[in-house]
Amino acid sequence: MDEHPELTRQEMARIIVTTGWDKYDTSRRAIGHEEFSGYDYDIQAGPIEIRNSRLVRTAEDRIPTIFGGIAWHFYHGAPLDRGYPVRIDFLMLYDPTKLARARKRFPGAKSVRRGLSRNLYKFREPSHRRTALRGLVEILR
């Protein structure tokens, strides 16, 4: 795991399942931290809707697959603040009813590029993050 060389995949999976997210070190900055600093958010996420046993695509999907769009943002967006692309090792699936869209910290807070704020979420009950996590998918190399 390139972003977490001190942990094995099993250790990271245990942290995610136990805590409900991958933020085990409060000193680590999330991808896009500077750009998103005007928002009070916990996670960066994107909605995936399943209807009639099929993934629902939207007009905003730039890549022909749902996961392709997510991977594209990490690979092409991360170099803006990390200086290198980031590989996705895990997908965390959350119950959308346990999340709320993030809000600006104060009215005059810096905004993000058009459309990005829709990917910032807050846990409705931060002390119960673990119950919001519905699944964990490991992406093998």
Buried (B, 14 or more C-beta within 10 A) or exposed (E): BEBBEEBEBEEBBEBBEEEBBBBBEEEEEBBBEEBBBBBBBBBBBEEBEEEEEEEEEEEEBEEEEBBEBBBEBBBEBBEEBBEEEBBBBBBBEBEBEBBEEBBBEEEEEEEBEEEBBBBBBBBEEEEEBEEBBEEBEEEEE
